[in-house]
Amino acid sequence: MSDRIGTDTTADVVARLRAHLGSALPPEALPARFVFVDTLPVLPNGKTDRAALERHAAGTAPAPSTPDADAPPGDEAPGDEAIDDETIGDEAIDDDLDFLLHLFVAELAQARIDPDEDLTQLGVTSLILTKACAAWTDRTGRRVDGLRLRRHPTVRNILAYSSPTGRGPEHEEVVVEDHRFDVPIDHDDPAGPSIELFAQTVVRREAVDRHLPYLLFLQGGPGGQCPDPRSRIPAWLDAVLDRYRVVLLDQRGGGRSSPVTAATIEGMTATAALERLRCYRADAIVRDAEFLRERVLRVPAWTLFGESYGGSIALTYLSYFPDGIDRVFVSSGLLGPVSTAEDLLTDTLAMSRKKNAEYYRRYPEDAELIDRIVDHLGEHEVVLPTGERLSPERFRFLGLKFGFANGMASVHDLVRSAWDGDDLAEDFVKAVAAATYLVSSPLFYLQEFTYGQPGRATGWTADRLYADEPAFRPRARPFHFYGEVFFPWMFRQFAALAPFADVADELARYTGWTSLYDLEQLERNTVPIYAVAAADDLYFPGTQQFRTAQRIGSCWLLLSADYSHEGLMNDREGVSRLLDFGSTR
């Protein structure tokens, strides 16, 4: 926009601004006066300098081509280098800004967001910001300078700090092709409404012309997103690309596929919302994958690699479409056909007690600090940047980190930085807000319905089990942290989940589930399955994975005491050994 401002008269620019704002605002809301600056003035702490803005409004506006004296050192003013004005006009910028604002409004379930407001103050986590930047890059082909954005995280700066994409030297070796395609929301109603899905195929550049077998990666979740290989190649993908052409499918409801947000069910009754959301289980994801395999990529068969929840999807796939699968690899996710929600959550409750005991053995000095924090939260109204209250129950969700390799250490570091005199430190409260906003997709919080079985309601299983557990009573000491469990009260306390409160209750009562697995088919399965599981997995207990392996044909399972839940995925050599083992059978 800077070039247009430099060549047009001020009156021209103001006229365009008024016309654009007039299309969305009533006359009484239109600004009386416009002041042009190249960048917002900021304080040394990175926040907007409102006093300087007032001085701008009261005085003469600096020429648009002159950098503001208060601009942060080392940052170009938006428009100087980041935005290529030969290819992006004013209308495109307006459209792109609206696109980004819509993303954050949907994620945070807010009516509106100021494009110049600090996103961290609104409760935007690094995961939400990464997801938004990925959606922006996918839309525009422009990549955001993450370092600069972290210093000044606003919606407008996503535009300002972006430039045409270029592969980093470490990723020049891969070629990525994007695929967008539509599928029915309900595969049993092909003439009904549809949603858009997003997938990528990835291959090493030197192997583009080779006839490599295809591998479909099924990521964890529900509601997760596959990594973007243009910006990051994780260890597991690096290993798999040695042998396969990899397909990354963002599962329905999350990532860059049509997401489930509050807008998805807006205006629906709880019953109608249930009818929509019941179409987001593993059976629908498998049929999406079959559509991708048969109609988009036209692949006769492929290998599956399921991570965490993706492993359960792989077993659904084997139940109903085994002819399209060569073999299956699973990392910490061999679960589903013989486990009810009650089975899973009973074992994760026991594992949660074990992890809490381990935490206090490692950091015995934290017990007193944590008790003080919990007492303070019970006696004072501590407000998160999102405007929500930080309750003792929400604080318990820091325990979700206990299942990862460095999770306990990160909670320990956080607890030790909690106090600023007699008050909880501002940075501590922000960090807890980010850590307890688990993921951006509501499907993750609704996940108990993924264990629904024909004729059986899940009935808020965790709420029932934890109510009878002495270690998790409000006054119990030492204070115990939760693992990956979800309760009805979360849909009242978490603003982003509030639109789903009624349908969450309906899902918990629903008994009309279809079966996600054909156990008889799995028992006679001949497609080889090679699985690795963490023995002390907090999320998918090794006990349940072992039970599953015993009931499935052609299944090999390694229970490892060396890995945490995500351990194999971060171990390139470990993934290579698993693939080697699978190729020799």
Secondary structure, DSSP 8 states (H G I E B T S, - for coil): -HHHHHHS-HHHHHHHHHHHHHTTS-GGGS-S-----SS--B-TTSSB-HHHHHHHHHS----TTS--TTS-TT---TTSSSS-TTT--HHHHHHHHHHHHHHHHHHHT-S---TTS-GGGGT--HHHHHHHHHHHHHHHSEEE-HHHHHHS--HHHHHHTEEE----GGGTTEEEEEEEEEEESSTT-TTS-EEEEEEEEEEEGGGTTS---EEEEE-SSSS-----TTT---HHHHHHTTT-EEEEEE-TBSTTSSB--GGGSTT--HHHHHHHHGGGSHHHHHHHHHHIIIIII--S-EEEEEETHHHHHHHHHHHH-GGGEEEEEEES---STT--HHHHHHHHHHHHHHHHHHHHHH-TTHHHHHHHHHHHHHHS--B-TTS-B--HHHHGGGGGGGGSTTHHHHHHHHHHT-EETTEE-HHHHHHHHHHHS--S-HHHHTGGGGG-BTTB---SHHHHHHHT-GGGSTT-SS-----S---TTHHHHSGGGGGGHHHHHHHHH------S--HHHHHT--S-EEEEEETT-SSS-HHHHHHHHHHSTTEEEEEESS--TTTGGG-HHHHHHHHHHHHT-
